[in-house]
């Protein structure tokens, strides 16, 4: 994989140019894109021209002219944006999404659009897992996670509505950072659920994601350069812990023991009972808002919508406003209860997914270990570095308190460094 931090440092010191850094991506694309299929749209020649023409100016910006991939639900004025749907084949937005513009302002070169499931839901795209092509890369940000894992991109943006940053990061063995709700703007990103959709970052390591996020939005998030303090970690062993595979349970235990060895405090914690209600409330909010967000597509092109999403929207038509409002009230109470729990610890350690990437390409996996945190708006980080018995990546998830993104990244960096020793 390509480290965004390493590339940026080498460019800053004059050891590498943005054009030379781009060629590292191009070499990996030539070697792996045909089998992995991470890109929905790609324009290497345009990127090369930009790197050559504006290399010095880009190198002075926070992202130093490194390449970035954008999930194909981010509007781009210079690439088609098809949302993973045949309905939008060839669709060309007139303007960039806000996050797209922020990447460009920060000196990133948008190399291409990465594959998404249809409308960022469950109907898979063409992408395969770089670690084993017979296994799912996860979804819905499949192309972003796989593109980083295959060394074709140092940074990629995705989104999470259920578990679509953390889960594919775990399946593909890369770091994934889902920030606090709305830390990165969603304006110009195809909406599914306006209370859940969250823009996230993929990169090779936790420190790389923190660097990229800071460069893009200008907040102090970097965790490289200093040794992170030992965090207070809580481990959840109640619902939905029993749904984790034996390999995943072992991975979490290894991460906890390793963190203790390096000085972290680790205790068992239990979620407040209201959080179980909130877990179920996620589906009500998700479905109700999805049915409204995709009203035009459903009303005019229902037969062209994929089977998984069509079934969901058919069902969502029956979700009442009263049920939705009740789910929102439950969410508010759960957030208050969770904040009380987080007064005793810095972060929660939990599986990133039920297990390793499932075999076959018909499923993108389950968001069992992600939905609650998305609903709570909490920052989450997938920490890579562990593997299942059959050699597939396993990630552990570090969950922080809403608005404490730097502290969450620092704790995840601590766990990642401990696992690397």
Order of alpha helices (4+ residues) and beta strands (2+ residues): alpha-alpha-beta-alpha-beta-alpha-beta-alpha-beta-alpha-beta-beta-alpha-beta-alpha-beta-alpha-alpha-alpha-alpha-beta-alpha-beta-beta-alpha
